[in-house]
Amino acid sequence: MKRIQKFSMLTVLASVAAFALQPAAPVQAEEGPTVKKVKERGEVLCGVHQGRYGFATADSEGRYKGLDVDYCRAVAAAVLGDSEKVKYIPVSSVTRFPALQSGEIDMLSRTTTVTLTRDSSLGLNFGPPTFYTGTGFMVRKAAGVEKVEDMGGATVCVVPGSTTEKNIAALFRSKNMQYTPVVIENQKEMVGAYFSGRCDVMAMDQAGLPGHRQFDAKTPDDHIILEGVFSKEPLAIGVRQGDDQWYDIIKWVTYATFNAEEMGVSKENVDEMKNANNPDIKRMLGTSGDLGKKLGLDNDWAYRVVKQVGNYKEIYDNNFGANSPLKLERGLNNLWINGGLMYGFPMK
């Protein structure tokens, strides 16, 4: 009898172990409050910059363009099937977080630096950085300023509520230098104040300076951008805490643009690549597996992101690189395999 009981117990344990090794069925993500509202409304409410070249600018007919804008479009493509179903809401450095907290916008894609305080105490979550930059300075060439140490006693134009404002204070303090901040909330007015001579220096994320010099200065060659960046500014999309599905969608839409570039999937070849033999590409584009279900989306969500908006290289080149007037080198915004920091998590 004892031998029979022992055999039976071993059989049970073996059966349990075998069951545990079976792949789990895909779990359908529960539709969260933000996706429900977005679908009912038929558009994504996206908070963007009031006007920063390369990130978000509107033409005379109100059409928006920029890297931050393209991520609004990518989310709309994934969730609603159409990258044009976005309502852009310009927000300032001061109003951007209240707009997101109150539900006025669904996502904040506005040159926003991720910091510990913002991530932990504002009721927000941030996706992967979509752009790396740092505080930079523009000065008039006639001033003879060649480095930060030459700016002692300068008046500095800056917008309030930005990390740039705090970075400047810390930088000048560390060098025992005095300066006078000229704080102007409206971005356009702040840029105008610098070019009109109201301040000696214009400070902002360095990536934003070339566009203002190129398009807003009467004589661009009269102004120089000092070499170097003077802070770490990882810019990312912000969402409200408490909606895991929406947060996951923001994260994986971003990772999809990085992974698509790394795997050589672009707007031009994405249809052809749906038939590729590479299992990673097939999972990403929805021809195998069930990744969309885990996000509460269909399996073509990442395909639409690439088809309608592009991979990260295409997004960067159209707004900052070879296909833009700015022609900025990618630097840290290269993929990790090319010496940069852009790294897409595995889509498995």
NORUR-V888641 format. One record per residue. N is the residue number from 1. RES is the residue in one small letter. OMEGA is omega in radians with two decimals (NA if undefined). D_LAST is the distance of its C-alpha to the last C-alpha in Angstrom with 1 decimal. Layout:
<<N/RES/OMEGA/D_LAST> <N/RES/OMEGA/D_LAST>>
This chain:
<<1/m/-3.12/48.1> <2/k/-3.14/46.3> <3/r/3.13/44.7> <4/i/3.11/43.5> <5/q/-3.14/42.0> <6/k/3.14/40.2> <7/f/-3.13/38.8> <8/s/3.13/37.6> <9/m/3.11/35.9> <10/l/3.13/34.0> <11/t/3.13/33.0> <12/v/-3.13/31.7> <13/l/3.13/29.7> <14/a/3.14/28.2> <15/s/3.11/27.2> <16/v/-3.13/25.6> <17/a/3.14/23.6> <18/a/3.12/22.5> <19/f/-3.11/21.5> <20/a/-3.11/19.5> <21/l/3.12/17.4> <22/q/3.13/16.5> <23/p/-3.13/12.9> <24/a/3.09/13.3> <25/a/3.14/13.6> <26/p/3.13/11.5> <27/v/3.11/13.6> <28/q/3.12/15.1> <29/a/3.10/15.5> <30/e/-3.11/19.2> <31/e/-3.07/20.8> <32/g/-3.06/22.2> <33/p/-3.09/25.5> <34/t/3.11/24.6> <35/v/3.12/22.6> <36/k/-3.12/25.6> <37/k/-3.13/28.1> <38/v/-3.14/26.4> <39/k/3.11/26.3> <40/e/-3.11/29.9> <41/r/-3.12/31.0> <42/g/3.10/29.3> <43/e/3.08/28.5> <44/v/3.06/26.8> <45/l/-3.00/29.3> <46/c/3.08/28.4> <47/g/-3.09/30.6> <48/v/-3.13/31.3> <49/h/3.09/33.9> <50/q/3.11/37.5> <51/g/3.06/37.6> <52/r/-3.06/35.9> <53/y/-3.13/35.6> <54/g/-3.10/32.2> <55/f/3.13/30.6> <56/a/3.01/32.4> <57/t/3.12/35.7> <58/a/3.10/37.4> <59/d/-3.07/39.8> <60/s/3.13/43.1> <61/e/3.08/41.7> <62/g/3.09/39.1> <63/r/-3.07/36.0> <64/y/3.11/33.6> <65/k/3.07/31.8> <66/g/3.14/29.8> <67/l/3.10/26.5> <68/d/3.11/26.4> <69/v/-3.12/27.4> <70/d/3.08/24.6> <71/y/2.97/22.0> <72/c/-3.14/24.1> <73/r/-3.12/23.9> <74/a/3.12/20.1> <75/v/3.11/19.7> <76/a/3.11/22.4> <77/a/-3.12/20.7> <78/a/-2.99/17.5> <79/v/-3.04/19.5> <80/l/3.11/22.8> <81/g/-3.06/22.0> <82/d/-3.09/24.7> <83/s/-3.12/24.5> <84/e/-3.10/28.3> <85/k/-3.13/28.2> <86/v/2.96/28.7> <87/k/-3.09/31.8> <88/y/-3.12/32.3> <89/i/3.13/34.3> <90/p/3.11/35.8> <91/v/-3.14/36.0> <92/s/3.08/37.8> <93/s/-3.11/36.9> <94/v/-3.02/38.9> <95/t/-3.00/37.7> <96/r/-3.09/34.0> <97/f/3.05/33.0> <98/p/3.13/35.5> <99/a/3.12/34.3> <100/l/-3.12/30.7> <101/q/-3.07/32.0> <102/s/-3.10/34.3> <103/g/3.09/31.9> <104/e/3.07/33.7> <105/i/3.11/30.5> <106/d/-3.11/26.9> <107/m/3.14/25.4> <108/l/3.12/27.2> <109/s/-2.94/26.3> <110/r/3.08/29.5> <111/t/-3.06/29.6> <112/t/-3.13/29.0> <113/t/3.07/28.7> <114/v/3.06/26.6> <115/t/3.14/29.0> <116/l/-3.11/29.2> <117/t/-3.12/31.9> <118/r/-3.07/30.1> <119/d/-3.00/26.9> <120/s/-2.98/28.8> <121/s/-3.12/32.0> <122/l/-3.10/31.6> <123/g/-3.08/29.3> <124/l/2.95/26.5> <125/n/-3.13/22.9> <126/f/3.11/21.7> <127/g/3.10/18.6> <128/p/3.09/17.7> <129/p/3.08/20.8> <130/t/-3.14/21.3> <131/f/3.07/24.5> <132/y/3.11/26.3> <133/t/3.13/30.1> <134/g/-3.12/33.1> <135/t/3.11/36.6> <136/g/-3.07/39.0> <137/f/2.99/42.6> <138/m/3.14/44.7> <139/v/3.05/48.5> <140/r/-3.12/51.4> <141/k/-3.11/52.3> <142/a/-3.12/56.0> <143/a/3.13/55.2> <144/g/3.13/54.8> <145/v/-3.13/51.7> <146/e/-3.12/49.7> <147/k/-3.09/47.6> <148/v/-3.09/46.8> <149/e/3.12/49.9> <150/d/-3.03/52.1> <151/m/3.13/51.1> <152/g/3.13/53.2> <153/g/-3.08/55.1> <154/a/2.93/53.0> <155/t/-3.01/52.1> <156/v/3.08/48.4> <157/c/-3.12/46.9> <158/v/3.07/43.7> <159/v/-3.12/42.1> <160/p/3.08/42.1> <161/g/-3.12/39.1> <162/s/3.03/37.0> <163/t/3.12/35.8> <164/t/-3.13/38.1> <165/e/3.13/41.1> <166/k/-3.14/40.4> <167/n/-3.14/39.4> <168/i/-3.14/42.8> <169/a/-3.14/44.7> <170/a/-3.12/43.1> <171/l/-3.13/43.5> <172/f/3.11/47.2> <173/r/-3.12/47.9> <174/s/-3.13/46.5> <175/k/3.13/48.8> <176/n/-3.13/51.8> <177/m/3.08/52.1> <178/q/3.02/53.3> <179/y/3.11/51.9> <180/t/3.13/52.4> <181/p/2.99/49.3> <182/v/-2.98/49.8> <183/v/-3.12/47.3> <184/i/-3.00/46.6> <185/e/-3.09/44.0> <186/n/-3.08/43.7> <187/q/-3.12/41.7> <188/k/3.13/43.9> <189/e/3.12/47.0> <190/m/3.11/45.9> <191/v/3.11/45.3> <192/g/3.13/48.7> <193/a/3.11/50.4> <194/y/-3.07/49.4> <195/f/3.08/50.5> <196/s/3.09/53.7> <197/g/-3.12/54.6> <198/r/3.07/54.2> <199/c/-3.07/52.1> <200/d/-2.99/51.9> <201/v/2.97/48.2> <202/m/-3.10/45.1> <203/a/3.05/42.0> <204/m/3.02/38.4> <205/d/-3.01/35.0> <206/q/-3.12/36.0> <207/a/3.13/33.7> <208/g/-3.05/35.7> <209/l/-3.10/39.1> <210/p/3.14/39.2> <211/g/3.13/38.9> <212/h/3.09/41.7> <213/r/-3.05/43.9> <214/q/-3.00/43.3> <215/f/-3.06/43.8> <216/d/-3.13/45.9> <217/a/3.09/48.3> <218/k/3.09/51.6> <219/t/-3.06/51.6> <220/p/-3.10/48.2> <221/d/3.11/49.9> <222/d/-3.06/51.9> <223/h/3.10/48.7> <224/i/3.05/46.6> <225/i/-3.10/43.2> <226/l/3.12/43.6> <227/e/3.06/41.4> <228/g/2.99/38.7> <229/v/-2.94/36.5> <230/f/3.04/37.7> <231/s/3.01/34.8> <232/k/-3.11/31.0> <233/e/3.02/29.7> <234/p/-3.06/25.9> <235/l/-3.06/25.8> <236/a/3.11/23.1> <237/i/3.11/22.8> <238/g/3.05/24.3> <239/v/3.10/23.9> <240/r/3.01/25.8> <241/q/3.05/24.8> <242/g/3.09/24.4> <243/d/-3.03/22.0> <244/d/-3.12/18.5> <245/q/-3.12/17.1> <246/w/3.10/18.8> <247/y/3.12/17.8> <248/d/3.12/14.1> <249/i/3.12/14.7> <250/i/-3.13/16.8> <251/k/-2.98/14.2> <252/w/2.96/11.3> <253/v/3.12/14.0> <254/t/3.13/15.2> <255/y/-3.14/12.1> <256/a/3.13/11.7> <257/t/3.10/15.3> <258/f/-3.10/14.8> <259/n/3.13/11.9> <260/a/3.09/13.9> <261/e/-3.10/16.9> <262/e/-3.10/15.4> <263/m/3.08/14.3> <264/g/3.13/17.7> <265/v/-3.07/16.8> <266/s/3.10/19.8> <267/k/-3.06/21.9> <268/e/-3.02/24.1> <269/n/-3.01/21.7> <270/v/3.12/18.8> <271/d/3.09/20.4> <272/e/-3.08/20.9> <273/m/3.06/17.4> <274/k/3.13/16.1> <275/n/-3.12/17.7> <276/a/3.11/16.3> <277/n/-3.10/15.6> <278/n/-3.10/12.7> <279/p/3.12/9.6> <280/d/3.12/7.5> <281/i/-3.12/10.2> <282/k/3.11/10.4> <283/r/-3.10/7.0> <284/m/-3.08/8.1> <285/l/2.99/11.6> <286/g/3.11/11.2> <287/t/2.98/12.9> <288/s/-3.14/10.6> <289/g/-3.06/8.4> <290/d/-3.07/9.2> <291/l/-3.12/7.3> <292/g/-3.12/10.9> <293/k/-3.12/12.3> <294/k/3.11/10.6> <295/l/-3.05/12.4> <296/g/-3.14/15.4> <297/l/3.02/15.2> <298/d/-3.04/15.4> <299/n/3.14/12.7> <300/d/-3.02/14.8> <301/w/-3.11/14.6> <302/a/3.04/13.0> <303/y/-3.13/15.2> <304/r/3.11/18.1> <305/v/-3.12/17.5> <306/v/-3.09/17.8> <307/k/-3.03/20.5> <308/q/-3.07/22.6> <309/v/3.09/22.2> <310/g/3.01/20.7> <311/n/-3.03/18.5> <312/y/3.13/19.6> <313/k/3.13/22.3> <314/e/3.11/23.7> <315/i/-3.13/23.9> <316/y/-3.07/25.5> <317/d/-3.12/27.9> <318/n/-3.04/29.1> <319/n/-3.11/30.0> <320/f/-2.94/30.9> <321/g/-2.95/30.7> <322/a/-3.09/32.2> <323/n/-3.13/32.4> <324/s/3.08/34.0> <325/p/-3.02/37.5> <326/l/3.09/36.3> <327/k/-3.12/34.9> <328/l/3.05/33.3> <329/e/-3.08/31.5> <330/r/3.12/27.9> <331/g/-3.14/28.5> <332/l/-3.12/26.0> <333/n/2.96/24.1> <334/n/2.98/23.0> <335/l/3.13/19.5> <336/w/3.14/19.3> <337/i/3.11/19.8> <338/n/3.09/23.0> <339/g/3.13/24.4> <340/g/-3.06/23.2> <341/l/-3.09/21.1> <342/m/-3.00/18.4> <343/y/3.12/15.0> <344/g/3.10/11.7> <345/f/-3.11/9.1> <346/p/3.14/5.8> <347/m/-3.07/3.8> <348/k/NA/0.0>>
